[in-house]
Amino acid sequence: MKTISILLFCICASLICFGGSTPEVESYGRKCVVLWADPDVVDDGESVTLTARLSDGKTGVTVYFSLEQGSGSPADSSYVTESGGYAYTTAIPSGARVVRYKASAQGYGSAFVDVLFGPPVPPVPPPPTITSIDLSLHRKISANAYGFSFQLKITVNGTGLDGVEIRQRIKSSSTEKNWDGTDRTFDQIMAEKTAGSANAVDTKGKFEVDWNWSALRDLNDTKTQGAQYDNQVSNIFKEWVPIGGKYYRKIRRAEKFRSFVVEVHNKATGDILKTAEWGFTWNNDNAAWTATSSPPPPKDSPSCARGDLGSGEFKNVTNLPGLKEWK
């Protein structure tokens, strides 16, 4: 909004009369045109109402309105006064700094009003739009019988992407086995966890925030494409055991389920513009260390995996090409 300062004056025969937003004029018996503008706060390009009346309240007299300084309307328009005056609404010329309007009537002199205001209001950009959210396996770091680590790239396409934010929510569950084959509790799993948050272990059947709202990275010059990156990590407990003069890596049997929802919203309004879902299950069943393996597992660990027997496997992969095939 731009504040208008109004300088209001009217010129009579040997008399200058001043007034406010709705002036009361002491004319001392002399006749005068009174002119004022309303409102006193407008935006560039919006309208202002000019109101003129005669100091003696006379009606039926022609009042001439004109633009004395600046550009725009009115262009030498004339109106006949009525009871209480005559109001004329006109647009303030776009980009103007000072606009002076004039009202005059025969035998009453002239009145002027100066409208002053600041620079034009910057245009309001259109709201952002999202055409697609594309998911790709950006970086393979590691995958083996005791866990995995990879980076996902989330590419967002649309318009006005400097006006959006992105977040990811997760639903997860985990199964890990003790060496005797019994299930480990959530607290036991967390006690051995070395990376990631509790939400990556078990969200109790609900979607929780994985990482919260943030601006897009790698935004191009036209603000039509940007990206965010997500790291997925899981490390299963392991230890070295000696058998027959050699050392073997004994690993807990485990399965990890993770489902994700990527959300992009308008950061000004909070409205969700688009979502994308992806997910996977991972386990190390293909590295199971069984009684038929050579050598067989330790007698106190009938349920475990061994690092050289397999590399773990991704299953039930959703919307992430290339992950299932990654061994």
N, C-alpha and C positions, 0 to 999 in steps of 0.2 A: 504494500500500500504506500502511496505517496501523499504527503501532507501538502495541502494547498494553502498558501498564505494569501489572503484577499485584501487588496488595497482598494477601498471603496470611497469614491468621492463624486460629488455632483457640482457642476459649475452653473451658477445662475448669473443674472446681471449684477455684477459687483459683489458676488457672494459665493463662497465655497461651503458646501454642506457635507458633513461626514456622518456615516452611519455604521451599524454593525451588520450581523448576518440577516436580521430583519429590522432595518434602521427606522428609528423615529427621528424625524428631521424638524429642527427648530428653524423655520424659514424667515421669521421676523417680518411676516407679511409679504415676502417675496416668493415667487413661484419657482419650483425646482423639480427636476426629474430625479427620482431615487432608483438606483439599480443595485442589486446584490446577486450573489451566486451561491448556490447550495447543491451538493454538500460541500463541506470544507476538506473532506478527505476522499480522493478518488484514485483509481488506477489509471495509468497511461492508456489513452484510447477509449476510456469510458465517458459517460455523459455527465454534464453539469447543467443545472437548471438556472437560467437567468430570469430574474423577476424584476419588472419595472412598474412603478406607479408614480403618480403626480403628487407633489407635496400638499396640494389643496384637495386631493381626492377626486378631482374632476374626471368624468368619464367622457367617452366619445371623441377623445383627442388622439390623433395619430402619433404613435411613437416609432421612431426608426431605430432598428438594431443593426449594428455593423461590427465587423472585426477590424480593429485598428492595428493590431500587431500580431504576427504569427500567421498561420495558414489554416484553412478549414471554413466551416460555416459558423454563423450565418453570413450570407453575402448580401448586404444592404437590404435586409428584409424589413417590412413595416407592418405594424399591427395597431389596431385601435384599442385603447385602454378600456377596461371594464372595471366594475366595482372591485376594489382591492388590488388592482393592478393586472398585469398580463405576464404569464410565465412562459418562457421559451426554453426548451431542452435541446442541447447541442452536444455533439461529441468533441471532447478535447482533442486537438490534432495529435496524432501519434508522434512521439519523439520531441514534442514542444517543450520549451523551458519556461517561457513567459508568453501568455496569451492575454491581450487586452481587448475587452469588449466595450462597445459604446452604445448608449441609448440616448436619443435626443427627441425633443418635441418643440414645435414652434412656440415661442414665448416662455419656454421653461428651461432653456439652455440644454446642456448635455451632462451625462453622468458616465463614468468609466469604472470598470472593475478589472483589476489585474489578477490573473490566476497564475501562481508560481508553483512549480513542483519539480521533483527530482528526475533522475534518469528513467528511461522506460523499464517496465517490469520485464525481467527475462522470460522468454517463452517457457511454458510448462512442458517438459518432455512427455511424450506418450508413454503409457505404462509398458513395462517390459513384457515380452511374450517368449514362450518356450516352444520350439518345434520338436526337439528330440533330446533325450538323454541316452548317450551311447556308452556302453561298458566294454572295457578291454583289459586283457592281462598285460600289464605294463612291464613288469619286471619279475622274473623268476629268481628267487634267492636261494631257497633250499627246500628239499622235500625228501624225507627219509622215514625210517620206521619210528623215530621218536619225535616227529613233528613236521612242521612246514612253515615257510615264510615266503610271502609274495606280495606284490604291490599291484593294486587295481587302479586304472585310470578311468575317471568319470568325465566324459566330455559333454558339455551342455551347449546346444545350439539354439539361437533365437535372436531377439532384438533387445536393445537396452539392457544388456546383461550386467552392466555396472549397477543396476538397480535391483539385483536379486541376491539371495543368499542360499546356501545349500547345507543340508545336514544328512546324517544317516542314522537310522534306528535299527536295532538288532533284536532278534529272538534266537535264543541258543539253548542247548542242553549238552551235557557231557556224561560219558560213562567211562570210568577207569576201574581196573581190576587190581585187587591185592594179589600178591604172588600165589596165594592159594585159590584164587578164582572168585572170591567174594567181592561184592561191589564196594568201592570206596565212597565215603560221604563227601558232601560238598566242602566241608571244612578240611577234610584230608586232602582233597584235590587242591584247594586254595593254598594249603601249607607248602605244597611242592611247586606251586606255580611260579615261574620266573619271568613271564612277560604277559602283557595284556591286562584287561580289567576283569572284575567279577562278572560283568555282563557278557563276556566272551565265554564264560563257563556255563552259567545257567540263569535264565531270566524267568524261570517258573511259568513258562507258557505265554508270557507277555512280551510285547515289543517295548524295549527301553532305548534311551538315547545312547548311541555308540559314540558319535562325536557331534557337537552342536553347531548351530548356525555360524557360517563364516562366508566371506566373499570368495568369489571364484578366483582361481589363479590363472596365469597364462592368458589373460584377457587380450583379445586382438584389438587393433586400432578402431575397428568399426563397432566394437562391443556386440558382435554377433556370435562369438564363440569363446568359451572359457573352460576351465577344467578344475578338478579337485582330485586328490590322490588318497587312497586308502590302503593301509598296511594291515595284513592279516598274518598273525603269528600264533603258533602253538608249540609248546615244548613239553614233552612227556618225560617223567622221571626215568633215569637210566643209571646203571652202575656196571663196573667191570667185575667179572667173576672168573677165577682161574679154574680151568678144567683140563686135565691131562697135559699140563705144562704150557697151555695157551690161555690167553685171556679173551673172553667173549663179552660183548655188550648186552646185558640183560635189560629189557625195557618193559614197562607196564603195558598191558593190553589196554587199548583205548579207542573210543569213537567220539567224534566231535560233530555236532550239527549246528549250523549257523544259517539263518535266513535274514535278509536285509531289505530295507526299504530306503531308497534315496529320495529325498524331497527337495524341491526348489520352490522358494516362495518370494513374493514381492516384499522387499524389506521395508517398504513404506507402509503397506497395508497389512502385511502378514498373510495374505491370501496364498494358498498353495497353488502353484501354477502347473506343476507336473511332477509325477513320481515314476520311479523305476524300481523293479524288484530283482534280486538275485540271491543266490545262496548255494550251499554245498553241504555234503557230509564227507567226513574223512575218517578212515580207520586204518589200523595197522594189522588187520587180519592176515594180509598176505605175507607177514613176517612172523607169524605164530611159531613159537619154539615148542614143538610137541615131542612126545616120546619116540616118534619115528625119525626125528631129526638126528643128525650125526654131528657132534655128540648130542645126546638127549639133554634136556634142561636139568639144573640141580634138583635134587629130590624135594627140597623145601620150596621150590618154585615151579609147580606143575602148570601154572597159567602165566605165561609171559611171552614176550616177543624177543627176537634177536636181530641185531642191526644188519648182519650180512645175509639174512634170509629174504628180505623184502624191503621196499622203500615206502610203504604206506600207499594208500590209494584214495583218490577223490571219487565220490559217487553222488548221484542225484544232483548234478550240477545244473543250475538254472541261470540262463542269460549271461553266461561268462564263457564264450568260446575259447577252447584251448586248455581249460583247466583240467577237464576230465582226462585228457590224453597225456597230461603231464605226469611223468613217473619219477 
